[in-house]
């Protein structure tokens, strides 16, 4: 079954598409960049059938892009391998290319907001100060993300941060509006985000980093 769908071409683009070109595959990888996920977490992709998700996950395992491991309470989770984690820049560039096109008239809101993690992380990584470190929590429409920078290395993972020094709360639609050029950064910063936490300096640093990242995304658009 796996071989029947392949292009069987020497071209490296075709070889990449053999692994990630099927419908839903890149979106599954996108969501796993936010951290390990259960099958039920990935089922929140709007419109994917459980048997198709099973098929895509099995193929991604066969291609060594993800692995399945035991987790707490007798559950299994899927997570990226080192090879799978290298799709981050690919997904970011696809996001920037996708911003060139208007959304469909009848759009569906994501089943969860793991969707934002990889694009935001790569955008921030490209503009971060290499000496920067922070431990913060980003809350998007009530969903928490641990947002850390360790000497210039940015990470964004779904779930609560441990002892965050600052918290930034915002909403999904305004973030997309800024990236699409439909909202100014000043409007976003002035009315669409709220900072809290014991370390105001880290909160301001997080807001400034996100602002520079979204400005870069807007320029790329």
Secondary structure, 3 states (H helix, E strand, C coil): CCHHHCCCCCCHHHHHHHHHCCCCHHHHHHHHCCCCECHHHHCCCCCCCHHHHHHHHHHHHHCCCEEEEECHHHCEEEEECHHHHCCHHHHHHHHHHHCCCCCCCCCCCCCCHHHHHHHHHHHHHCCCCCCCCEEEEEEECCEEEEEEEECCEEEEEECCCCCCCEEEEECHHHHHHHHCCCCCHHHHHHHCCEEECCCHHHHHHHHHHHHHHHHHHHHHC
